[in-house]
């Protein structure tokens, strides 16, 4: 697998024989050239803007100075490809309308524009001199040492050579010794150039790349896709419930009626007894199907909302359940109503199966843009979400809606399950429920 950047390349054994040292040199040298050009351009803009600031023409020049970081950042994002395989994306957004004025308004209001201007000033004042110093120390000095025999043979006429214009070499063994030392320094300098280029690229990407913007966009897209999945899941549940209610349930009702009529027409005897048993089994299957339909998505939740559905679930619980204070003014989003209803149903099922409680209470309400639900019982307590009681699934279902589920269940009881789900009430939600 090819290295993705110069940092990964330096960990490979063949770094010195690869193109990465040369790419690092090209990145740093081009940075020196670009830095000098940026410095001269900024000085020219500053002088022109300052000299003409008292007249109207100075305002566009000052605006150009504020936008000077845009082309610098664009070139720098292209230069990053020399030492990094992953491109740096543009952090700027497109204006909502065509034309120069909307473009200028958007750019001047973006934090990325001012961050890029700061990078351009840093580039012109500090970064390119550092690049020049690194190239000089890590490349030019070793190359000068390696070239000592050549200098002695040409410039010094075989008699002497000046090494870095500081030391004089007067014999060939010393000249070749300098050359060998230069090769060693050149190998070390290649790694130094790689470190400098990698650090320089990392700083550049940090200042002018759209990494934070991309992360924010990914979070938003994940949130949107999660909402779409929840909506699709709820729509599929409603479709299954409708198909079972209008299809299989009606056929079982017709079968039960047919068996009843056949039983009336049959003479007393074994046939009548078999028909009676078949009718009884069809009735049981119909009851189980109704319970299944109710568990998938109760019709009362669709028609009358969360409060009526929770009251219905409380009436069907084995323990005595009081529904108090569950005041929801209006209809909630479908996904929120469904999640809240099934949280209550699962909590009441746990009360019946595990707690040994004789009494439970369901309460809650909607305030400050959040739905609150509480299920309390007087059972033995000791509930643990990690022991397969269904609470982990409830927590996952609530977290999909950015909600929170908390449980307090000390040994000996009581147990309190609390759920908070962010949601807003709106007339459009009411109309959507009524139209459904």
N, C-alpha and C positions, 0 to 999 in steps of 0.2 A: 504494500500500500504506500503510495507516495505521501511524503510529509505535507501537512496542510499549511505549515508556516516555518519560519526559520528556526524557531525554538525546537520544533520536532525534528528538523533536519540536523541540528547540532547533536542530538542524542544518537544519531545513526553513525555507524563506524566509517562510512564513506563520505563524510561531510566534506573533507578537504579536497576530495576528487570530484565532487559534484558541482553543479552550477550555483548552489546557494551562496558560497562566499562571493562570487562575482555579482550575484543579484543583490547581496547586501551592499557591496561597493557601489553598484549602480544606483541603489536607493539613496545612499548617503550623498554621493556626488551630485545626483540630480537634486537632492534637497539643498545643497549648497548653492547651485545655480538658481533654483527657484526662490530660495531665500533672499539672495541678492536682488533678484528682480522684484520681489514683493516689497523689500525695503525701499528700493528706489521709487516704486509706484506709490507706496503710502506716503513717502516724503513729498512727492510731487502733488498728490491730492491734498495733503495737509497744508502745504505752502499755498496752493491755488485757492483752497477753501478759506484759509485765514486771510489772504490778501483781498479776496473779493467778498468777504462776509458782510460788508456794509451795503452791498448792492444785492439785488434780487438774484443775480446769477450765482451768488455764493451759496444760496440755499440748496440748489441741485447738487453743487459740489460737495457740500456737507452730507447730503443724503447719499451721494456716491461713496463717500468715506464710510458711512455707516454700513453700506452694502458691500464694502470691499472684501469682506471675508467670504462672500459667496463663491466667486471664481477660484479663490485660493483653496477653499475646502473641496470644491469640485475636482481640481487638479490633484489634491492630496488623496482623495478617495481613489483616483485612478492610479496614483503612484503606489498605493498600498498593495496593489496586485503584484508588485515586484517581490515582496517578501511574505505575502499571505495569499493563499488560494481562495479564501472566502472573501467575496467582495463586500465592501462597506456600502450599505444602502443610504439613499438620500433621506435625511430626516424631515425635509420640507413637504408640506401638503399643497395640493393644487388649490388655487383660488376658486371661489364659487362662481365667478363671472369672468368672461374674457376681458382683456384690456390691460393697459399699464397701471391704471390707478388701483384696481382691485389687487393686482399682483403686488404692488408696492405696499398696500395696507396690510396684506397678509404677511409679507416678508418682515416688515418692521415690527409686527406684533408677535412674531415667533421667537421663542427663546433660542432656538437653534441658530437664528441669524446673528444674535449678539454673542452667542458662544463661538461661532465661527469667526466673528470679528476679533474676539479675544485671542483665538488661536492664531489668526493672521498677525496680530501684534506680537504675540509670543514667538512666532516663527521668524518674523523679521528681526526681532531684537535679540533672541537667545538661541533658538534651536539650530539655525543654520551655522552660526559660529561653532557650536558644539559638534555638529556634523563635520565641519572642516577640520577641527582639532582631532577628532577620532580618525579621520581618513589620513591625516598627516602622521599621527603617531603609529597607527596600526598598519599602514600600507607604505607610505613614502619613505619612512625611516628604514624599515626592513629592505625595501627595494634598493635604496641607496647603498646599504651594506652589501647586498647581493651583487651589485654592479661594481664593487670596488676593483676587481681585476680588470674589468673592461675599461674603467676610468684610468687605471694605471697604464694600461696598454695604449690608450689613445691620447688622452689629455696629458698624462705625465710622461709619455714617451718611454714607458718601461722603467722609469726611475722612481717616481713617487706619485701618490694620489691623496687628495684631500677627502677624508671621510666626514660627511655631514658638515663640511667646511670648518671642522673643529680639530680633527686629528689627522696627522700626516702619516701615511704608510709608505715605507721606503723599500720593502722587499716583498717578494712574491709569497712566501709562506704566510706573512701577516695579511696580505691581500686575500689569499684564499681562506684564511681563518675568518676574516671579516665576512666573506661570502657565505661560509657555512653557518656562522652565527646569524647572519641575515635570513637564511632559510628557516632556521629554527624560530626566529622572531616572526617571520612571515606566517608560519603555521599557527603560532600563538595569536598573531594579529588577525588571522582569518576568524578565529573564534571570538576575538574581541569585536571585530566588525559585525559578526552575527549577533552578539549580545546587544551592541549599540543599535543595530537596525531593528531587532526585535523590540527593544524597549521604546525606541522612537515610534515604531508602528503601533505599539500598544497605546502610547500616549495619544497619538493622532486619532486612533479609532475611538478612544474614550471621549475625546473632545468634539469630534465632528461626525461620528457615526450615529446611525439611528437605532442603536441597540435598545435604548430605553423606550423609544417609540415603538419598535418592533415588539418588545415585550408587552407594552401596554395594548397594542393591537391584538397580540395573541391572547392576552387575558380576556379582552372584550369578545374576541371571536369564540373562545372556549365557553364563555358565559352564554353567548347567544346560541351556540350549538347545543349546550346543555339544556337551555330552555326549549329549543326545538325538539330535542329528544324527549323531554318530559311531556311536551304537548302531543308529540306523536304517540307516546306510550299511552297517555290518557285517551286519545282518540281511538287507539286500537282496543283499549279496554271497553270503551263505550260501544264500539262496533260489535265486539264479541257478546257483550251483554244484550244488545239489541237483536243480534241474530239468534241467540238462545231464547230470548223472551218471545220473539215473533215466530221463530221456527220450531225448535225442538220442544219448547214448552207447550205450544199449541197442539203439536202432534201427540204429545203425551196426554193432554186433556181429551183430544178426540179419541185416542185409544181407550182411555178410561171410560168414556161415555159409551163407546162401542161395546166394550166388555160388559158394562152394566146392562145394556139393552139385550145383549146375547144371554146374559144370566137370567133376565126376566123371561125370555122366550124358551129357555132350556127347561126340560122337565126335571123334577127333583131327582138327585142321584149324583154319581161321581162327576159327571160333566158339569153340573151346576157348581159343585164344590171347587173344581179346578178353575172354572171361570171366576168364582169369588176370590180365590187366591191370586189369580192373574190380575184382577181388578185392584186388589189390595197392594200387590207389588207395584203396579203402575202408579197408584196413589203415592206410595213411598218414594218411587223414583221422581215423581213430580215435586214432592216436597224437597227432596235433596237437590233437584235442579233449581228450584226457587231459592234455596239457601245459597247455592253456587252463584246464581245470578246476582243475588243480593251482595255476596262477597266480592264479586268482580266490580260492580259499580251500581249501587242501589238507585232505583228510579227516584226515590224520595230526595236523594241528594241533588239530582239533576233538576227536579221540579220545584223543590221548596227550600233548598239551601242547607247549609251546614247545621244550623241549630235544630231543624226538624230531623235531619239524618242522625245526629248525635242522640237526640231524644228517643228516636226509634231504636238505635243500638242499645241504649240504656234499658229500654223496656224488655229487650230480648236477652239481657244478661242474667246469669243465674243469681248473682248477688243483688241486693237492693241498691240501686244506683240513683242518686239524686243529681239532677242537672240544674245547677244554680249559677246565675250570673253570666251565662253564655249569651252575651248580647252583641250581635254583629249587625250593625246598621247597614243593610244592603247585602249585595252578593259579592263574593270574593272571586278572584280568578279561579278557573276550573282546577288548575294544577294544585293550587293552595287548598281549595276545599277538599279535593280528593285526598291529598296527603294528610291533612288534619283529621279527616274522617277515619282514615285507616290507622292513624296513630291512636285515636281513641278506641277503635275496635280492637286493635292488638293489645292495648293496655288493659281493656276490660276482659279480653280473653286470658291474659296473664293473671288477672285477679281471680278469675274462675278456676284456672288450672293449678296455679302455684301458690297463691298467697294464703288461701284458706280464710279470706276475709268474708265477713257477713254484710259489710256495708262499704260503699264506695261513693265518691263524689266527683263530678266532672264540672269544671268551671272554666272561665276565660272571658275573652273579649277582644276588641280591636281598639287600639289607641296608638297615637304617634306613628302611624304607618306600619304597625306590626300586629300580627295576630298572636294572642297568648292563649295557651291551653294548659290546664292543670288537671291531672287525674290522681286522686288521692284515695287510699284504702286503709282499713284498719287491720290488715293481715299481719302475718308473721315477719314480713320484711326479708332482708337478706338478698334482694334481687341483684343480679350481676349481669351486666351486658355481655360479658365474655363467656358466659356459660350456655349460649345457644338459646336464650329465652326470646329471641326475636327482636330484642332492643337494638342490637347492632344494625339490623336491617332498617329499623325505624330511623335511627340516627343517620344512616346513609340516605334514606329517602328525604329526610328533612334538609340535610346538607346540600342536596341538589338544588334546593330553592334558596340557598344561602341562609338557612335557618339553623337553630341550635336546639339540641335536646339535652336536658340535664335530668339526673336521677338521684334521688335521695331515698335510700332504703336500708337503714341500720337494722341489725338483727333485733327482732322483737317488734319491728314496725314503729310508726306507720311508714308507708311507701308513698312518695310524691314524685310524679313524672311531670316535668314542665317542658313545654315546647314554645319556641318563638320563631315565627316565620315572617319576614318582611313582605308586605303587600299593601296595595293601595285600593281604596274603594272608589269606584267611578260609575257614572250612569251608563257608560258604554259597556261595562262589565255586566250590569243588570240587563241591558238590552241583548247582549250576546247570550246570556243564559236563557232569557225568555225565547229568543229565536231558536235556540237549540232544542 
